Amino acid sequence: MSTTAKIFVVLLVLLSVAFAMVTVTFVSLSTDWKKQAMDWRAQAQAALVQAGSVAASSKAAEQQLQGQITQLGAQIEQLQAKLGETERKLSDKTNELIAEKGKRESAEASVGRIAQLQELDKNRAERLEKRNQELLSQTIDLQKRNQDLNNRVKELTQQVTIKEEQVRALKEQRYALEQQLAAIQKSSQVVGAPPAPGTVVEAAALGAPPPVPIRGQILEVKGNVASISVGSADGVTEGMSFIVYRGKEYLGKLRITTVEPNRSGGDLALVRGEIRPQDRVADERSFGAER
């Protein structure tokens, strides 16, 4: 029970007592005042007993309320503790949320930078792809030109080889003629008389006719060994060299090692192309003179 309730009960009791005393006084002044006084006294005692009962009830109620207040205080303390814990957790969550927000903003900024870098890389890749296409086109054009140049170089190389073979054949012819001329001059000196007009010496001076050319074709090729369709009956001798060609293309040289009447064979050398059956051959001494 609160203090206000207590005061109110005490005042009520005092007022009851005062009222009883006033009533007793009034009754004493009237008739049969003694009886009335006794009645009022009984009433006052009853009121006192009732006031005591009310005070006891109020005290019990106060104690009960005090116990409830204590329990409520304990509950309030528990709730305050829980509230503090909740506030602490809320603060932690708030800090985590702020940190996560910062991370998200940083991640968004990183994503933006990555997107910019990807856009730059894409533009760079497009430029590189365009440049690559240009270089590829230039490479194809250069390869084509290189192929043309290689073909031209090959053709010129073949022509140079053929010319070299012709020059060497002519040198051999010149050397043979010089040897013949020297032999004729030596024989004329031994005889002691000048040769008559129209003799071999005069013919040598005017230029001896070229040797009879020997022409044939490749019959068979096995590795570096090949056989041809001409033999001793055509004037082929062991050690003779033949030029192997196809059209105007120089393919290689064949040095004769075995001779038969209608065919011969030998070793291939200076090969510059694939030699196949039916490729043409010509003896090296007359090759340049015929061509």
C-alpha positions in Angstrom: 0.0 0.0 0.0 1.3 3.5 -0.8 1.9 6.3 1.7 -1.1 8.2 0.4 -3.4 5.3 1.1 -2.0 5.0 4.6 -2.5 8.6 5.3 -6.0 8.4 3.9 -6.8 5.4 6.2 -5.4 7.2 9.3 -7.4 10.4 8.5 -10.5 8.3 8.1 -9.9 6.7 11.5 -9.3 10.1 13.1 -12.3 11.5 11.5 -14.4 8.6 12.7 -13.1 9.0 16.3 -13.7 12.8 16.2 -17.2 12.3 14.8 -17.9 9.7 17.5 -16.7 12.2 20.2 -18.8 15.0 18.7 -21.8 12.6 18.6 -21.2 11.5 22.2 -21.0 15.1 23.3 -24.2 15.9 21.4 -26.0 12.9 22.7 -24.8 13.7 26.3 -26.5 16.9 26.0 -29.7 15.3 24.9 -31.8 12.7 26.7 -30.6 9.3 27.4 -27.1 10.4 26.6 -25.5 7.6 28.6 -27.0 4.9 26.4 -26.1 6.8 23.3 -22.6 7.2 24.6 -22.3 3.5 25.1 -23.6 2.9 21.7 -21.2 5.4 20.2 -18.4 3.9 22.2 -19.2 0.5 20.8 -19.3 2.0 17.4 -16.0 3.7 17.9 -14.4 0.5 19.1 -15.9 -1.3 16.1 -14.5 1.5 13.9 -11.1 1.1 15.6 -11.2 -2.6 15.1 -12.2 -2.1 11.5 -9.5 0.6 11.1 -7.0 -1.9 12.5 -8.2 -4.6 10.2 -8.0 -2.1 7.4 -4.5 -1.1 8.5 -3.5 -4.8 8.6 -5.0 -5.4 5.3 -3.3 -2.3 4.0 0.1 -3.5 5.4 -0.4 -6.9 3.9 -1.3 -5.4 0.7 1.7 -3.0 1.0 4.0 -6.0 1.6 2.5 -7.8 -1.3 2.8 -4.8 -3.5 6.4 -4.3 -2.2 7.2 -7.9 -3.2 5.6 -7.3 -6.6 7.7 -4.1 -6.9 10.8 -6.0 -6.0 10.0 -8.7 -8.6 9.2 -6.0 -11.1 12.5 -4.3 -10.2 14.3 -7.6 -10.8 12.5 -8.0 -14.1 13.3 -4.4 -15.0 17.0 -5.0 -14.2 16.8 -8.2 -16.4 15.1 -6.3 -19.1 17.6 -3.5 -18.8 20.4 -6.0 -19.0 18.8 -7.6 -22.1 18.2 -4.1 -23.5 21.9 -3.3 -23.0 22.9 -6.6 -24.6 20.5 -5.9 -27.4 21.8 -2.4 -27.8 25.4 -3.8 -27.9 24.4 -6.3 -30.5 22.6 -3.6 -32.4 25.7 -1.5 -32.3 27.8 -4.4 -33.5 25.3 -5.1 -36.3 25.3 -1.4 -37.1 29.1 -1.4 -37.3 29.0 -4.6 -39.4 26.4 -3.0 -41.6 28.5 0.1 -42.0 31.5 -2.0 -42.8 29.5 -4.1 -45.3 28.2 -0.9 -46.8 31.8 0.4 -47.1 32.8 -2.9 -48.7 29.9 -2.8 -51.1 30.7 0.7 -52.1 34.3 -0.3 -52.5 33.2 -3.4 -54.5 30.9 -1.2 -56.7 33.8 1.2 -57.3 36.0 -1.8 -58.2 33.3 -3.2 -60.5 33.1 0.2 -62.1 36.9 0.4 -62.6 36.9 -3.2 -63.9 34.1 -2.3 -66.3 36.1 0.7 -67.5 39.2 -1.5 -67.8 37.2 -4.1 -69.7 35.8 -1.5 -72.0 39.4 -0.2 -72.6 40.6 -3.8 -73.2 37.7 -4.4 -75.5 38.5 -1.3 -77.5 42.2 -2.2 -77.5 41.3 -5.8 -78.6 39.1 -4.4 -81.4 42.0 -2.1 -82.5 44.4 -5.1 -82.3 42.0 -7.3 -84.2 41.7 -4.6 -86.9 45.4 -4.2 -87.0 45.8 -8.0 -87.0 43.4 -8.2 -90.0 45.5 -5.5 -91.8 48.7 -7.3 -91.0 47.2 -10.6 -92.1 46.1 -9.1 -95.3 49.6 -7.6 -95.7 51.1 -11.0 -94.8 49.0 -12.8 -97.4 50.0 -10.2 -100.0 53.7 -10.5 -98.9 53.5 -14.3 -99.0 52.0 -14.1 -102.5 54.7 -11.7 -103.6 57.3 -13.8 -101.9 56.0 -16.9 -103.7 56.1 -15.0 -107.0 59.6 -13.9 -106.1 60.6 -17.4 -105.1 59.2 -18.7 -108.4 61.1 -16.0 -110.3 64.3 -16.7 -108.3 63.8 -20.4 -109.0 63.3 -19.8 -112.6 66.3 -17.4 -112.8 68.4 -19.9 -110.8 67.4 -22.6 -113.3 68.3 -20.4 -116.1 71.6 -19.4 -114.4 72.4 -23.1 -113.8 71.6 -23.9 -117.5 73.7 -21.0 -118.6 76.5 -22.2 -116.3 76.3 -25.7 -117.7 76.3 -24.2 -121.2 79.4 -22.1 -120.4 81.1 -25.1 -118.9 80.2 -27.2 -121.9 81.6 -24.4 -124.2 84.7 -24.2 -122.1 85.1 -28.0 -122.4 84.6 -27.7 -126.2 87.1 -24.9 -126.4 89.5 -26.9 -124.3 89.0 -29.9 -126.6 89.5 -27.8 -129.7 92.6 -26.2 -128.2 93.9 -29.7 -127.4 93.1 -30.8 -131.0 94.8 -27.7 -132.4 97.8 -28.2 -130.2 98.1 -31.8 -131.4 97.7 -30.8 -135.0 100.3 -28.1 -134.6 102.7 -30.5 -132.9 102.2 -33.1 -135.7 102.8 -30.4 -138.3 106.0 -29.4 -136.6 107.2 -33.0 -136.6 106.5 -33.4 -140.3 108.1 -30.0 -140.9 105.8 -28.8 -143.6 102.9 -26.4 -143.3 99.5 -28.0 -143.7 97.8 -27.7 -146.9 94.8 -25.4 -147.2 91.5 -27.1 -146.3 93.1 -29.5 -143.9 92.0 -30.2 -140.3 94.1 -27.3 -139.0 92.2 -24.9 -141.1 89.0 -26.5 -140.0 90.1 -26.2 -136.4 91.0 -22.5 -136.9 87.6 -21.9 -138.4 85.9 -23.8 -135.5 85.3 -27.5 -135.3 81.7 -28.7 -135.5 80.1 -29.5 -132.2 79.9 -33.2 -131.1 76.8 -35.2 -132.0 74.3 -34.7 -129.1 73.1 -37.7 -127.2 69.6 -37.4 -126.0 67.4 -39.8 -124.0 65.1 -40.1 -121.1 65.0 -41.4 -117.5 63.8 -45.0 -117.4 64.0 -45.7 -113.6 65.0 -43.9 -110.4 65.9 -45.6 -107.2 67.3 -43.2 -104.6 70.4 -41.6 -106.0 70.7 -44.1 -108.8 69.0 -43.8 -112.2 69.0 -45.5 -115.6 68.5 -43.9 -119.0 67.4 -45.0 -122.4 70.7 -44.6 -124.3 73.8 -46.8 -124.1 77.0 -47.7 -125.9 75.2 -47.9 -129.3 74.4 -44.2 -129.0 78.0 -43.2 -128.0 77.6 -43.3 -124.2 80.8 -44.2 -122.3 81.5 -44.7 -118.6 82.3 -41.5 -116.8 80.2 -39.4 -119.1 77.9 -36.8 -117.5 74.3 -36.1 -118.5 72.1 -33.1 -117.6 68.6 -34.1 -116.4 65.9 -31.5 -117.2 62.1 -31.2 -117.7 61.2 -28.5 -120.2 63.4 -25.6 -119.2 63.7 -26.7 -115.6 67.1 -28.1 -114.5 66.8 -31.1 -112.2 70.3 -32.5 -111.7 73.3 -34.3 -113.2 73.8 -38.0 -113.9 77.3 -39.5 -114.0 77.4 -42.8 -115.9 78.9 -45.8 -114.1 77.5 -48.7 -116.1 77.0 -48.9 -119.8 74.9 -51.4 -121.9 74.2 -51.4 -125.6 70.8 -49.7 -125.3 70.8 -48.4 -121.8 73.1 -47.1 -119.1 73.0 -46.1 -115.4 74.8 -43.9 -113.0 74.7 -41.8 -109.8 72.6 -38.6 -109.5 74.3 -35.4 -108.3 73.5 -31.7 -107.9 69.9 -32.6 -107.6 67.6 -29.5 -107.5 64.2 -31.1 -108.2 62.3 -34.4 -108.1 63.6 -36.6 -110.9 60.9 -38.9 -112.4 60.8 -41.4 -115.3 60.4 -39.8 -118.7 62.4 -36.7 -117.6 64.8 -35.8 -120.4 68.6 -36.2 -120.4 71.3 -34.7 -122.6 75.1 -35.3 -122.6 76.9 -32.4 -120.9 79.4 -31.8 -123.7 76.7 -31.1 -126.4 74.0 -29.7 -124.0 75.0 -26.1 -124.3 75.7 -26.3 -128.1 72.3 -27.6 -128.9 70.5 -25.1 -126.7 
